[in-house]
Amino acid sequence: MKAVFKNLMLIGLIFTIFAACGPRPQYKTALGKKKLKHYNSVQFGKEKPKTIKSFKRNNR
């Protein structure tokens, strides 16, 4: 009976360790939180979308 319990505990421990090692969703990372805050402010009208300036070459 003790051997069965030990094996179940070992399997549970291994499963827990592998489940914790997965990649984090983007909304939980610092960069993802910044992007989400920006997109929400643009979507709900708090700020205007930033435009990308066109690249101009210096004529020499």
Backbone bond lengths (Angstrom), bond angles and torsions (degrees), N, CA, C in turn:
res aa  C-N    CA-C-N  psi(-1)  N-CA   C-N-CA  omega(-1)  CA-C   N-CA-C  phi
1 M - - - 1.450 - - 1.528 111.01 -
2 K 1.326 116.83 -38.95 1.460 120.30 179.30 1.526 111.31 -66.13
3 A 1.315 117.47 -35.65 1.459 121.26 -179.91 1.530 110.37 -66.29
4 V 1.328 117.26 -38.92 1.463 121.24 178.81 1.525 109.58 -65.72
5 F 1.329 116.59 -43.42 1.456 121.10 179.67 1.538 111.01 -63.57
6 K 1.336 116.07 -41.35 1.466 120.30 177.95 1.522 111.27 -62.46
7 N 1.324 116.17 -43.29 1.461 120.36 179.84 1.532 111.41 -63.99
8 L 1.330 116.94 -41.45 1.458 120.30 178.24 1.537 110.95 -65.07
9 M 1.313 117.09 -39.29 1.465 120.94 178.27 1.526 110.34 -65.59
10 L 1.322 116.72 -40.63 1.455 121.49 179.32 1.524 110.91 -64.92
11 I 1.310 117.15 -43.78 1.467 121.27 177.79 1.527 110.08 -63.65
12 G 1.312 117.44 -42.27 1.464 121.26 177.91 1.523 112.01 -63.44
13 L 1.323 116.83 -40.51 1.459 121.42 178.79 1.534 111.19 -65.38
14 I 1.320 116.54 -44.59 1.462 121.20 178.78 1.529 110.34 -62.94
15 F 1.311 117.52 -43.07 1.463 121.12 179.01 1.525 110.95 -62.24
16 T 1.320 117.37 -42.29 1.466 121.85 179.96 1.524 111.16 -64.03
17 I 1.323 117.14 -42.51 1.470 120.75 -179.66 1.523 110.65 -64.97
18 F 1.327 117.94 -44.63 1.464 120.17 -179.65 1.524 112.11 -69.44
19 A 1.311 118.14 -31.26 1.463 120.29 178.71 1.525 110.77 -71.13
20 A 1.317 117.60 -30.08 1.469 121.24 -178.62 1.529 112.04 -80.11
21 C 1.312 118.29 -14.58 1.469 121.16 -175.64 1.517 113.17 -91.21
22 G 1.288 119.37 3.56 1.457 121.61 -177.80 1.515 112.34 -73.04
23 P 1.326 117.37 165.78 1.462 120.42 179.40 1.523 111.56 -69.23
24 R 1.317 115.58 148.54 1.461 120.11 179.56 1.528 109.38 -83.55
25 P 1.318 117.17 144.74 1.466 118.67 174.85 1.530 110.03 -65.80
26 Q 1.322 116.77 152.67 1.458 120.15 -173.48 1.528 111.60 -64.24
27 Y 1.338 118.80 -32.69 1.459 119.48 -177.33 1.525 112.66 -70.64
28 K 1.328 117.78 -7.46 1.466 120.49 177.19 1.523 112.71 -100.68
29 T 1.327 117.96 -4.64 1.464 120.76 179.31 1.527 109.66 -93.42
30 A 1.326 116.94 162.77 1.465 121.00 -178.21 1.528 111.36 -62.90
31 L 1.330 116.88 -43.69 1.462 120.19 179.91 1.528 111.06 -65.72
32 G 1.317 116.27 -40.33 1.463 120.11 179.12 1.517 112.05 -64.46
33 K 1.343 117.21 -36.92 1.464 120.53 178.58 1.527 110.70 -66.61
34 K 1.345 117.13 -38.96 1.463 120.32 178.16 1.527 110.58 -65.22
35 K 1.336 116.45 -43.83 1.465 119.79 179.64 1.525 111.07 -63.64
36 L 1.319 116.39 -42.47 1.457 120.53 -179.35 1.524 110.91 -63.47
37 K 1.320 116.92 -41.26 1.459 121.22 178.45 1.527 110.06 -63.12
38 H 1.337 117.15 -43.68 1.470 121.14 179.05 1.522 111.08 -64.15
39 Y 1.331 117.71 -48.30 1.463 121.01 -178.06 1.526 111.58 -62.82
40 N 1.329 116.97 -38.94 1.460 119.80 178.48 1.521 111.42 -66.87
41 S 1.340 117.17 -39.37 1.464 119.04 179.87 1.528 110.68 -67.69
42 V 1.320 117.52 -35.71 1.461 120.29 177.11 1.523 110.06 -69.71
43 Q 1.317 117.13 -42.71 1.460 121.61 -176.30 1.528 111.47 -65.09
44 F 1.335 117.50 -39.30 1.453 120.41 -175.06 1.519 112.89 -98.10
45 G 1.337 117.95 13.56 1.448 122.11 169.53 1.510 116.98 82.16
46 K 1.300 119.88 15.07 1.456 120.18 179.61 1.524 111.57 -77.10
47 E 1.313 117.77 -29.03 1.458 121.15 176.56 1.519 108.69 -145.47
48 K 1.312 114.71 159.18 1.458 119.25 179.53 1.524 109.15 -85.70
49 P 1.323 117.61 149.57 1.464 119.59 178.66 1.520 111.02 -62.19
50 K 1.312 115.65 140.04 1.452 120.23 179.12 1.529 108.36 -77.94
51 T 1.328 114.47 136.29 1.462 118.78 178.30 1.518 109.03 -99.46
52 I 1.289 115.44 150.83 1.456 121.02 178.65 1.522 107.45 -88.04
53 K 1.315 116.13 126.30 1.454 119.60 178.81 1.521 108.91 -71.71
54 S 1.323 114.00 140.23 1.454 117.66 179.92 1.518 109.58 -72.55
55 F 1.291 115.84 148.10 1.455 122.05 -179.05 1.516 109.23 -82.76
56 K 1.329 115.87 121.50 1.460 119.76 177.77 1.514 108.48 -113.67
57 R 1.312 115.21 132.16 1.456 120.17 178.71 1.520 109.18 -84.50
58 N 1.280 115.70 144.20 1.453 120.68 174.29 1.517 108.97 -78.28
59 N 1.325 115.99 121.83 1.464 119.68 178.37 1.519 108.66 -84.90
60 R 1.306 115.87 118.59 1.474 120.19 -179.10 1.481 110.20 -110.20
